[in-house]
């Protein structure tokens, strides 16, 4: 188990962005969350839920329990609706952050946006909301690209609660939507394509990745995408 890796026990002190260890640590964190997602979904004691905020709250509680009981991750906590460091009026769906003084980090450690697939219907909702919304800055990737969320970060995450159709159908749909955005919006390009890294059919889980150029002199952002079929 990644949580039992003795190398993770040395994750104390400052995680500076220039350290190569920080990138390996981030990859381990993403894998930790990926391992937890199917266990959380299949937990028989988990109350039924479909709403995004309720699902994210449940997941946050489960991840906090998992960190407390996993050797090497007990210094970490997850929090929901946390104010963004640079955009105080905006809240990030889920963050991973230090739970005590054993780790010293500037601000949130890893911001995560959570979205339902499909997007709930409504007059101010856009079916492409995982990526972009025509009704303001509600799109998940859109917020990261604009620096509305995670402007202080080089890495971020997105979790998709896949509630219909399955992962492969959504992968094809999202890819087509990105092509549509490229054709209509100047700030979208082929560089924004989301690439499938692995699809675990048994766990009904996919791990994807993307790299996004950003405006306002922000550094490019790498996004880890975790999609879980509910």
Secondary structure, 3 states (H helix, E strand, C coil): CHHHCHHHHHCCEECCCCCHHHHHHHHHHHHHHHHHHHHHHCCCCCCCCCCHHHHHHHHHHHHHHHHHCCCCCCCEEEEEEEECCCCCCCEEEEEEEECCCCEECCCCCEEEEEEEECCCCCCCCCCCCCCCCCCCCCCHHHHHHHCCCCCCCCEEEEEEEECCCCHHHHHHHHHHHHHHHHHHCCCCCHHHCCEEEEEECCCCEEEEEEEECCCCCCCCEEEEEEEEEC
